[in-house]
């Protein structure tokens, strides 16, 4: 072989014909054993997969690391989580009021809503009425209870269509509002049922928007955790949405003041088990919000 300078030089050993002639049998043997080893490993891997990850072995240890087996549900989460002994339905209303009309709105509300609350012909009652202090400003929040569930709700709505005073109230109120929205709720079976209480108190409405499919897990954790938040009677009520925005949870708490709120919440962290509840429920939440609210004069929750 000639170089650039015209001088012949020997090719490297691994290019020489004599080397390839000698190495060929060794390479064939080497490739034979490599192929055999790979085949054996492939068979073992196949058997391992069949043993630990096949569809026929759904209870396997390996599969359980990656696949969460869900048993078919035979009941809606509303049936599993709500109270069986009552058929109460709740409605929560959020009214965003024009700032200049907030006082007039409160006066109008306090003049009309108690009449519905006290009228036995209407199967509805006020649970609480508030203005938001911290959170969305110039906002009113109303919580209603319908004793008898959806039939009670429809009965009440049909009667209100013929209530001239209420229709005038709605017309006047509409001039004061920027927007409004509502949700129909059920109460968790393990929470207290909201009862009237004397004041003065402030109220915190903590709203959690959960990942779809996680309501049962949320309820199971809070059923164990609620006992850590009962000593100061701060737990008022717990609800989850049925109509409106779904997978929404509302927890309603009462405190004497903001300092009492801080002390009560800090005390919960000193109780063994509370941190575990937080650990397991935080990953279920997409969004959360806290409102501090002041009760109106007509609110049964003072």
C-alpha positions as CSV (number, residue, x, y, z in Angstrom):
1,X,0.0,0.0,0.0
2,X,1.4,3.4,-1.0
3,X,1.3,6.4,1.3
4,X,1.1,10.0,0.1
5,X,4.9,10.1,-0.1
6,X,4.9,7.0,-2.3
7,X,6.4,4.8,0.3
8,X,4.7,1.4,0.9
9,X,3.5,0.6,4.4
10,X,1.8,-2.4,6.0
11,X,-1.8,-2.1,6.9
12,X,-2.8,-2.3,10.5
13,X,-3.1,-5.8,12.0
14,X,-6.9,-5.7,12.2
15,X,-7.2,-5.0,8.5
16,X,-4.8,-7.8,7.4
17,X,-6.2,-10.8,5.7
18,X,-4.3,-13.2,7.9
19,X,-5.8,-11.6,11.0
20,X,-9.4,-11.8,9.7
21,X,-8.8,-15.4,8.7
22,X,-7.7,-16.3,12.2
23,X,-10.4,-14.2,14.0
24,X,-13.4,-15.3,12.0
25,X,-14.0,-18.6,13.8
26,X,-13.6,-16.9,17.2
27,X,-16.1,-14.2,16.2
28,X,-18.6,-16.9,15.1
29,X,-18.3,-18.6,18.5
30,X,-18.6,-15.3,20.3
31,X,-21.7,-14.3,18.5
32,X,-23.2,-17.7,19.1
33,X,-22.9,-17.4,22.8
34,X,-24.0,-13.8,22.8
35,X,-27.1,-14.8,20.9
36,X,-27.8,-17.7,23.2
37,X,-27.4,-15.5,26.3
38,X,-29.7,-12.9,24.9
39,X,-32.2,-15.5,24.1
40,X,-32.0,-16.9,27.6
41,X,-32.4,-13.5,29.1
42,X,-35.3,-12.7,26.8
43,X,-37.0,-15.9,27.9
44,X,-36.5,-15.0,31.6
45,X,-37.7,-11.5,31.0
46,X,-40.8,-12.8,29.2
47,X,-41.4,-15.2,32.1
48,X,-40.8,-12.4,34.6
49,X,-43.3,-10.2,32.8
50,X,-45.9,-13.0,32.7
51,X,-45.4,-13.7,36.3
52,X,-45.5,-10.1,37.7
53,X,-47.2,-8.0,35.1
54,X,-49.6,-10.1,33.0
55,X,-53.3,-9.3,32.8
56,X,-53.9,-12.8,34.3
57,X,-52.1,-11.8,37.5
58,X,-53.6,-8.5,38.4
59,X,-52.8,-8.9,42.1
60,X,-49.1,-9.2,41.4
61,X,-46.6,-7.2,43.4
62,X,-44.9,-5.7,40.4
63,X,-48.1,-4.6,38.7
64,X,-49.3,-3.0,41.9
65,X,-46.4,-0.7,41.9
66,X,-47.6,0.9,38.6
67,X,-51.3,0.1,38.3
68,X,-53.9,1.3,40.8
69,X,-56.7,-1.2,40.7
70,X,-60.1,0.4,41.1
71,X,-63.0,-1.7,42.1
72,X,-66.2,-0.8,40.2
73,X,-68.4,1.6,42.2
74,X,-72.0,0.7,42.7
75,X,-73.0,4.1,44.3
76,X,-72.4,7.7,43.5
77,X,-70.1,9.5,45.9
78,X,-73.0,11.7,46.9
79,X,-74.7,8.5,48.3
80,X,-71.6,7.3,50.0
81,X,-70.5,10.6,51.6
82,X,-73.8,12.4,52.5
83,X,-75.9,12.0,55.6
84,X,-78.4,9.1,55.4
85,X,-80.6,10.2,58.3
86,X,-81.5,13.6,56.7
87,X,-82.4,14.6,53.2
88,X,-81.2,18.2,53.4
89,X,-80.1,20.0,50.3
90,X,-78.1,23.2,50.6
91,X,-77.7,26.2,48.3
92,X,-74.9,28.6,48.5
93,X,-75.1,32.0,46.8
94,X,-72.2,34.4,45.9
95,X,-73.4,37.9,45.1
96,X,-70.8,40.4,43.9
97,X,-72.3,43.8,44.7
98,X,-71.5,47.1,43.2
99,X,-69.4,48.9,45.9
100,X,-71.6,51.9,46.1
101,X,-74.7,49.7,46.7
102,X,-73.4,47.3,49.4
103,X,-75.1,49.0,52.3
104,X,-78.4,49.3,50.4
105,X,-78.1,45.6,49.3
106,X,-77.6,44.5,53.0
107,X,-80.6,46.6,54.1
108,X,-82.8,45.1,51.3
109,X,-81.7,41.6,52.1
110,X,-82.3,42.0,55.8
111,X,-85.9,43.2,55.1
112,X,-87.0,40.4,52.8
113,X,-85.1,37.1,53.4
114,X,-86.2,36.6,57.0
115,X,-89.8,36.5,55.8
116,X,-89.0,33.4,53.7
117,X,-87.1,31.9,56.6
118,X,-90.0,32.3,59.0
119,X,-92.8,31.3,56.6
120,X,-93.7,27.7,57.3
121,X,-95.2,27.4,53.8
122,X,-91.7,27.6,52.4
123,X,-89.6,24.5,53.0
124,X,-86.4,26.5,53.2
125,X,-84.4,28.2,56.0
126,X,-81.5,30.5,56.3
127,X,-78.3,28.9,57.6
128,X,-76.1,31.9,57.4
129,X,-75.6,35.3,55.7
130,X,-72.3,37.2,55.4
131,X,-70.3,39.9,53.8
132,X,-66.8,38.9,52.8
133,X,-64.2,40.7,54.9
134,X,-61.0,39.2,53.5
135,X,-61.1,37.6,50.1
136,X,-63.4,38.9,47.3
137,X,-64.5,42.4,48.3
138,X,-68.0,43.7,48.2
139,X,-69.4,40.2,48.2
140,X,-72.4,38.7,50.0
141,X,-72.6,35.0,50.7
142,X,-75.9,33.2,51.6
143,X,-76.3,29.6,52.7
144,X,-79.8,28.0,52.5
145,X,-81.1,24.7,53.7
146,X,-84.0,22.9,51.9
147,X,-85.5,20.3,54.2
148,X,-86.6,17.5,52.0
149,X,-84.0,17.7,49.2
150,X,-84.8,18.4,45.6
151,X,-88.6,18.2,46.0
152,X,-88.4,20.9,48.7
153,X,-86.2,23.1,46.4
154,X,-88.7,22.8,43.5
155,X,-91.6,23.5,45.8
156,X,-89.9,26.6,47.1
157,X,-89.0,27.8,43.6
158,X,-92.5,27.4,42.3
159,X,-94.0,29.3,45.2
160,X,-91.5,32.2,44.8
161,X,-92.6,32.6,41.2
162,X,-96.0,33.9,42.5
163,X,-94.6,35.9,45.4
164,X,-94.9,39.5,44.3
165,X,-92.8,40.9,47.2
166,X,-90.0,38.5,46.3
167,X,-90.2,39.3,42.6
168,X,-89.9,43.0,43.4
169,X,-87.0,42.2,45.7
170,X,-85.2,40.4,42.9
171,X,-85.8,43.3,40.5
172,X,-84.5,45.9,42.8
173,X,-81.6,43.7,43.8
174,X,-80.5,43.1,40.2
175,X,-79.7,46.8,39.9
176,X,-77.1,46.4,42.7
177,X,-75.2,43.4,41.5
178,X,-72.2,42.9,39.2
179,X,-72.6,39.2,39.1
180,X,-73.9,36.2,41.0
181,X,-73.5,32.4,41.1
182,X,-74.7,29.5,43.1
183,X,-74.2,25.9,43.8
184,X,-76.3,23.1,45.2
185,X,-74.6,21.2,48.0
186,X,-74.9,18.1,50.2
187,X,-73.4,17.9,53.6
188,X,-70.7,15.4,54.6
189,X,-72.0,12.7,56.9
190,X,-69.1,13.2,59.4
191,X,-69.4,17.0,59.8
192,X,-71.7,18.8,62.3
193,X,-75.0,19.9,60.9
194,X,-74.9,23.8,61.0
195,X,-76.8,25.1,63.9
196,X,-77.5,28.7,65.0
197,X,-74.9,30.1,67.3
198,X,-74.5,33.3,69.3
199,X,-71.8,35.8,68.4
200,X,-69.8,37.7,68.0
201,X,-67.8,35.4,65.6
202,X,-66.0,35.7,62.4
203,X,-66.4,32.9,59.9
204,X,-64.0,31.3,57.5
205,X,-65.2,29.6,54.3
206,X,-62.4,27.4,52.9
207,X,-63.2,26.3,49.4
208,X,-61.3,23.4,47.8
209,X,-61.5,22.5,44.1
210,X,-60.5,18.8,43.8
211,X,-59.2,16.7,41.0
212,X,-62.0,14.8,39.4
213,X,-62.4,11.3,41.0
214,X,-60.9,12.2,44.3
215,X,-64.0,13.0,46.4
216,X,-64.2,9.6,48.1
217,X,-60.5,9.8,49.1
218,X,-61.0,13.3,50.4
219,X,-64.0,12.2,52.5
220,X,-62.2,9.2,53.9
221,X,-59.3,11.3,55.1
222,X,-61.5,14.1,56.6
223,X,-63.7,11.6,58.4
224,X,-60.7,10.6,60.5
225,X,-59.3,14.2,60.7
226,X,-62.4,16.2,61.8
227,X,-61.9,15.0,65.4
228,X,-58.8,17.2,65.6
229,X,-60.8,20.3,64.9
230,X,-63.7,19.9,67.3
231,X,-62.3,21.0,70.7
232,X,-63.1,24.7,70.3
233,X,-66.4,24.0,68.5
234,X,-64.9,25.8,65.4
235,X,-66.3,23.3,62.9
236,X,-69.6,24.6,61.6
237,X,-70.3,22.5,58.5
238,X,-68.8,20.7,55.6
239,X,-70.4,20.4,52.1
240,X,-69.6,19.2,48.6
241,X,-71.2,20.4,45.3
242,X,-73.8,18.5,43.4
243,X,-74.9,21.1,40.8
244,X,-72.8,24.1,39.6
245,X,-69.0,23.7,39.6
246,X,-68.3,20.1,40.5
247,X,-65.8,18.5,42.8
248,X,-65.9,21.6,45.0
249,X,-65.7,21.3,48.8
250,X,-66.7,24.0,51.3
251,X,-65.6,23.9,54.9
252,X,-67.2,26.5,57.2
253,X,-65.4,27.4,60.5
254,X,-66.2,29.9,63.3
255,X,-63.7,31.8,65.4
256,X,-63.9,34.6,68.0
257,X,-61.4,36.6,66.0
258,X,-58.4,36.3,63.8
259,X,-56.0,35.7,66.7
260,X,-58.3,32.8,67.9
261,X,-58.2,31.4,64.4
262,X,-54.4,31.4,64.3
263,X,-54.1,29.8,67.7
264,X,-56.8,27.1,66.9
265,X,-55.1,26.2,63.7
266,X,-51.7,26.0,65.2
267,X,-53.0,23.8,68.0
268,X,-54.2,21.3,65.4
269,X,-50.6,20.8,64.1
270,X,-49.6,19.7,67.6
271,X,-52.0,16.8,67.5
272,X,-50.7,13.5,66.2
273,X,-52.5,12.6,63.0
274,X,-53.4,16.0,61.8
275,X,-50.2,16.3,59.7
276,X,-51.0,13.0,58.1
277,X,-54.4,14.2,57.0
278,X,-52.8,17.3,55.4
279,X,-50.2,15.1,53.7
280,X,-52.8,12.8,52.1
281,X,-55.3,15.5,51.0
282,X,-53.1,18.3,49.6
283,X,-52.3,16.3,46.4
284,X,-56.0,16.0,45.8
285,X,-56.5,19.8,45.5
286,X,-56.3,21.8,42.2
287,X,-57.1,25.1,43.8
288,X,-58.1,26.4,47.2
289,X,-59.4,29.7,48.6
290,X,-60.2,31.2,52.0
291,X,-62.8,33.9,52.8
292,X,-63.1,35.6,56.2
293,X,-66.7,36.7,56.5
294,X,-68.7,38.9,58.9
295,X,-72.3,37.8,59.6
296,X,-75.2,40.0,58.6
297,X,-77.8,41.0,61.3
298,X,-80.3,38.4,60.0
299,X,-77.8,35.5,60.0
300,X,-78.7,32.6,62.3
301,X,-74.9,32.1,62.6
302,X,-73.6,35.1,64.5
